[in-house]
């Protein structure tokens, strides 16, 4: 699959980033001036304007080659929203998008570090490590950052899983943010992200987040995730400006339509 | 920003309706909608962004 390239830093975009959400509502205005509205979900469009400055020649070349590979706006590709949490339903770990091993039990409503009650308590009653995970249809070769807040009333460790990378983290009695940066199998078209809980352990977690970059940003609750398959360039023109030696700038417009 | 974006998506743009309390005078309006099917979100830096919404009261 074609995948929009990351920069050499692992970032996918530079600030400022403009994201445009467009819905379509069909309105029928009647003779008495009352109206009937109907939502039209296939008409939903999401668009991004990414402005790059100071790109190295190799980064600019990668963008240019990618634009050539897609033949401008003709061919669709997978785009990971740089402003979004790639995971979906991060506040509902009982949703079907989450895969829970059989001996894991989860309880909602735990006080979270943001002052709410969106935390979850996870208990492993089995004799082997158990995992809660979500699989994203995202490129394995990307750099990802998995982050989650965790704590435990008893000494406990959890293992963060981010593609082929993993790290064991010790939990404290207070909330701490655990972070793991890694990639998946470079040839794979999906990546698994999750948390492995050791036998007999009970831990509290909050704010699961995956981003297509090397470090974690502030937690963003997510329902729909940030993986956009079938995105495309909006334009058939790619304008690249050389501003200095090994310095280039470009503006890229990407669009995703539900109807495609 | 993420919550406003999710609110916009949940309302399907101008289709959905919701209750809104006017921040100027505290008056509650039980039936309102977003005025536009379009939402622009500008991220200017980490934890910095700008977004604008227009809310209209539905009267039938």
Boltz contact constraints between the chains, C-beta under 6 A:
constraints:
  - contact:
      token1: [A, 15]
      token2: [B, 44]
      max_distance: 6.0
  - contact:
      token1: [A, 15]
      token2: [B, 45]
      max_distance: 6.0
  - contact:
      token1: [A, 16]
      token2: [B, 42]
      max_distance: 6.0
  - contact:
      token1: [A, 16]
      token2: [B, 44]
      max_distance: 6.0
  - contact:
      token1: [A, 17]
      token2: [B, 43]
      max_distance: 6.0
  - contact:
      token1: [A, 18]
      token2: [B, 42]
      max_distance: 6.0
  - contact:
      token1: [A, 19]
      token2: [B, 41]
      max_distance: 6.0
  - contact:
      token1: [A, 20]
      token2: [B, 40]
      max_distance: 6.0
  - contact:
      token1: [A, 21]
      token2: [B, 8]
      max_distance: 6.0
  - contact:
      token1: [A, 21]
      token2: [B, 39]
      max_distance: 6.0
  - contact:
      token1: [A, 22]
      token2: [B, 38]
      max_distance: 6.0
  - contact:
      token1: [A, 23]
      token2: [B, 12]
      max_distance: 6.0
  - contact:
      token1: [A, 23]
      token2: [B, 13]
      max_distance: 6.0
  - contact:
      token1: [A, 23]
      token2: [B, 37]
      max_distance: 6.0
  - contact:
      token1: [A, 25]
      token2: [B, 13]
      max_distance: 6.0
  - contact:
      token1: [A, 25]
      token2: [B, 14]
      max_distance: 6.0
  - contact:
      token1: [A, 25]
      token2: [B, 15]
      max_distance: 6.0
  - contact:
      token1: [A, 25]
      token2: [B, 37]
      max_distance: 6.0
  - contact:
      token1: [A, 37]
      token2: [B, 15]
      max_distance: 6.0
  - contact:
      token1: [A, 39]
      token2: [B, 12]
      max_distance: 6.0
  - contact:
      token1: [A, 39]
      token2: [B, 15]
      max_distance: 6.0
  - contact:
      token1: [A, 83]
      token2: [B, 43]
      max_distance: 6.0
  - contact:
      token1: [A, 217]
      token2: [B, 46]
      max_distance: 6.0
  - contact:
      token1: [A, 218]
      token2: [B, 47]
      max_distance: 6.0
  - contact:
      token1: [A, 220]
      token2: [B, 2]
      max_distance: 6.0
